[in-house]
């Protein structure tokens, strides 16, 4: 007998086939599907803005309790409007899915990748110091620039600008202010010529001397 059969509830009246249990099972599957739709962006398959805010708040709260920082990186495709204008919205959608694939392939399973809105994405790095998150984000930035999208016999080359900051036990920002602070660094990257990452000055942060096993694996990840 399979595990799924073993875990199936028994009919209260002992019937081999119980329509009530079948209906409950069907309803549970529908609830699971609806829950996924509520938290998932339909185009990219990434978590959506609503889920992003919920998870970021949870990680900020955990940083307050544990003292281990949470890093946040915002990613925005450069000149995305020109992609839509020159090639059409379907190619623009292809570019967004392409970026989503790169982001998810280059982070750990414990990291949280979301579509923030439009061509802007967010990566939450739980229990990760800023210097490690920035190095991983910069590796992702280079991967985006070196991975063109083949369209109509030519290649569309994409670049992305990024902003990053970190939330620590001593931080006093609420979630909206924290997001705004990272967005300001993203804007700074746009103003600095694009295809770069800007972040809070390391000198403004407390010295970090410990790097965990998971962080080292993330930093030195290779194909």
Secondary structure, 3 states (H helix, E strand, C coil): CCHHHHCCCCCCCCCCCCHHHHHHHHHHHHHHHHHHHHHECCCCCCECHHHHHHHHHHHHHHHHHHCCCEEEEEEEECCHHHHHHHHCHHHHHHHHHHHHHHHHHCCCCCCEEEEEECCEEEEEECCCCHHHHHHHHHHHHHHHHCCCEEECCEEECCCEEEEEEEECCCCCCCHHHHHHHHHHHHHHHHHCCCCCEEECCHHHCCCCCCCCHHHHHHHCCCC
